Amino acid sequence: MTKFTSPEVIINRSAKDFFNKIGNLNNLEKIMPSEIENFTSTDSSCSFKMKGMPELALEITEKIEFSKISLAAVDSQVPFSLECFITD
């Protein structure tokens, strides 16, 4: 398995506010790049397509209040997960 780690991102919000915002996947559409097509979501899952790529469906697999949100791909040809660690 290959693991990619992104650089730290600083967001001018409290951990609680950020957790509540991205913990509802309906809010992701507003921050997705313009290349994203066919975005659909519920509070705990979303799917979208990028040009030239297969559709990607994600669901929340873990939420630790105000500190972590984990997402995993659903029925994907390539196993994919994303962990977001949140600190004040």
matplotlib code that plots the C-alpha trace (Angstrom):
import matplotlib.pyplot as plt

x = [0.0, 1.2, 0.7, 0.7, 0.9, -0.1, 1.5, -0.2, -3.0, -3.9, -7.5, -8.7, -11.6, -11.9, -11.5, -15.2, -16.4, -14.2, -15.2, -18.9, -18.5, -16.6, -18.2, -21.3, -20.3, -23.1, -20.7, -17.9, -19.3, -18.6, -14.8, -14.3, -12.3, -14.2, -13.2, -15.5, -18.7, -21.9, -21.3, -24.0, -24.0, -25.7, -24.4, -22.2, -21.4, -20.6, -19.8, -18.3, -16.4, -13.3, -12.8, -11.0, -11.4, -14.0, -16.6, -15.4, -17.8, -16.7, -18.3, -17.4, -15.9, -14.9, -15.6, -13.8, -15.4, -13.5, -10.3, -10.6, -12.7, -11.9, -13.4, -13.1, -13.9, -16.9, -16.8, -13.7, -11.3, -8.5, -8.7, -8.6, -9.0, -8.5, -7.9, -8.3, -6.7, -8.0, -6.3, -6.8]
y = [0.0, 3.5, 6.3, 10.0, 12.7, 16.2, 19.2, 20.8, 23.1, 26.0, 27.1, 30.1, 28.3, 26.5, 22.8, 22.4, 24.7, 23.0, 19.5, 20.4, 21.9, 19.1, 16.4, 16.9, 15.9, 18.1, 21.0, 19.6, 20.7, 24.3, 23.6, 21.1, 22.2, 23.3, 20.2, 18.1, 16.8, 15.1, 15.8, 14.3, 13.9, 13.1, 14.1, 11.0, 10.1, 11.7, 10.8, 12.8, 12.4, 14.1, 14.3, 11.2, 9.4, 6.9, 8.1, 8.1, 7.4, 8.2, 7.6, 8.6, 5.6, 7.3, 10.6, 11.5, 14.7, 17.8, 15.9, 13.4, 12.5, 9.4, 8.7, 5.6, 4.8, 2.6, -0.1, 1.5, -0.2, 1.3, 1.2, 4.8, 6.4, 9.9, 10.9, 14.4, 15.2, 18.4, 20.4, 23.9]
z = [0.0, -0.8, 1.6, 0.7, 3.3, 2.5, 4.0, 7.0, 6.0, 8.2, 8.3, 10.3, 12.1, 15.4, 15.4, 16.4, 13.5, 10.9, 12.1, 11.9, 8.5, 6.8, 8.9, 6.7, 3.2, 1.7, 2.4, 0.2, -3.1, -2.2, -1.9, -4.7, -7.8, -10.8, -12.7, -10.6, -12.3, -11.2, -7.5, -5.3, -1.5, 1.8, 5.2, 5.3, 1.7, -1.7, -5.2, -8.1, -11.3, -12.8, -16.5, -17.8, -14.4, -13.1, -10.7, -7.1, -4.2, -0.6, 2.8, 6.3, 8.1, 11.4, 13.2, 16.4, 17.6, 16.7, 15.9, 13.1, 10.1, 7.9, 4.5, 2.3, -1.3, -1.9, -4.6, -6.1, -8.5, -6.4, -2.6, -1.4, 2.1, 3.4, 7.0, 8.1, 11.5, 13.1, 15.7, 17.2]

ax = plt.figure().add_subplot(projection="3d")
ax.plot(x, y, z, "-o")
ax.set_aspect("equal")
plt.show()
